[in-house]
Amino acid sequence: MKRNSLNTFGFLKSDRRLLRAEPDFRPMARLLQVNWLYVLLVCVLAGVGYIALYSAGGGSAKPFAGPQMVRFGFGLVMMIAVSLVSPRVLRMAAVPIYLLSITLLALVLRMGHVGKGAERWINLAGMQFQPSEFAKIGLVLMLATWFHRIGNERMGNPLRLIPPALLTLLPVLLVLKEPNLGTATIIGVIGATLFFAAGMRLWQILLLVAPLPFMGKLIYSHLHDYQKARIDTFLHPEHDPLGAGYNIIQSKIALGSGGMWGEGYLHGSQGQLNFLPEKQTDFIFTMIGEEWGFVGGVAVITLLGTLVMGGMLIAIRSRNQFGRLLGLGIAMDFFLYCAVNLSMVMGAIPVGGVPLPLISYGGSAMLTMMFGFGLLMSAWVHRNERDPGQEDDED
């Protein structure tokens, strides 16, 4: 009888610890648990974008900076709203969101808007929308839900990996069809990262990546002419300085002319005299480097890196598989955005249509990234929720 009483007492004590660890599910309590420091950093980054786009507009809020801030305001409200949503609801919404993203990608191939040699946009309610950006978030949510449900102990069964592999391959193929090699690669890398983080065995990873080094020539032979031209231009930009090599040459000139401290706000020669192409979108960081110099560029990169590390820490702090994978997927998406764009404008990789998040002008990337940050905040707010059957860590 005494042992039963002790067991009962121990069980109740464990339950009380569990209840204390669980967050309060009232809306106001959830709102207080949002990581407001991270939200502040997001706002600071958007402020950097406003300053850069104001300069890109020739010292005016029109046509870039003003509309971008309106989108950010809407995205900020959406981010806070999504952060309050329970992970259980997000898991229930994963399949509809994923199917919606696939449907939009399919619609692009039938009725999409062609721009710069690719069919990537569709018109929704009078606005141009790029479904490939939304597809990345849909995939992260879907894979996090799938791996949460099957559990880490069943990852050793190769048959369990076939459905998520197909879920990853489908959006990659649809985006490649547009064609959009850069975004398709990012989607594939995000999927591979979540496979690894979910507990994929080493021999399974080696089996998947072993053929890749031997497929380079095959992949190159199936690229479109303009994609081959980008690779050739990357290797030898001086061969066509007024044509295919113009963008990257002007970008390097602008970055070099910035020096240590920059030429001064609104005084960048390449940007203000319109030598720099796509200065409000893909090459916005070049304007920052030209006007604010090496110091300004490093400050922006530090801010971007802080947001990436913050996302990773949120993933690590989560006590459930869904939150960990969701946080990691969003952080990896943001990191790849930044890494590809910065490498592109510095001439380290071929030029592609990948914007710098929250800084480059564009509605699709802005709103989908803010939705992703909302999912990240949801993982933080509900970080103390445990997977079913998970033992209490506190003794």
HELIX and SHEET records of a PDB file:
HELIX    1   1 LYS A    2  ALA A   21  1                                  20    
HELIX    2   2 PRO A   27  GLN A   33  1                                   7    
HELIX    3   3 TRP A   36  ALA A   56  1                                  21    
HELIX    4   4 ALA A   65  SER A   83  1                                  19    
HELIX    5   5 PRO A   87  MET A  111  1                                  25    
HELIX    6   6 PRO A  131  ILE A  150  1                                  20    
HELIX    7   7 ASN A  152  ARG A  154  5                                   3    
HELIX    8   8 PRO A  158  LEU A  161  5                                   4    
HELIX    9   9 ILE A  162  LYS A  177  1                                  16    
HELIX   10  10 LEU A  181  ALA A  197  1                                  17    
HELIX   11  11 LEU A  202  VAL A  209  1                                   8    
HELIX   12  12 LEU A  212  PHE A  214  5                                   3    
HELIX   13  13 GLY A  216  SER A  221  1                                   6    
HELIX   14  14 ASP A  225  LEU A  235  1                                  11    
HELIX   15  15 PRO A  237  HIS A  239  5                                   3    
HELIX   16  16 TYR A  246  GLY A  258  1                                  13    
HELIX   17  17 SER A  269  GLN A  272  1                                   4    
HELIX   18  18 ILE A  284  ARG A  317  1                                  34    
HELIX   19  19 GLN A  321  VAL A  345  1                                  25    
HELIX   20  20 GLY A  363  VAL A  381  1                                  19    
SHEET    1   A 3 HIS A 113  GLY A 115  0                                        
SHEET    2   A 3 ALA A 118  LEU A 124 -1                                        
SHEET    3   A 3 MET A 127  PHE A 129 -1                                        
END                                                                             
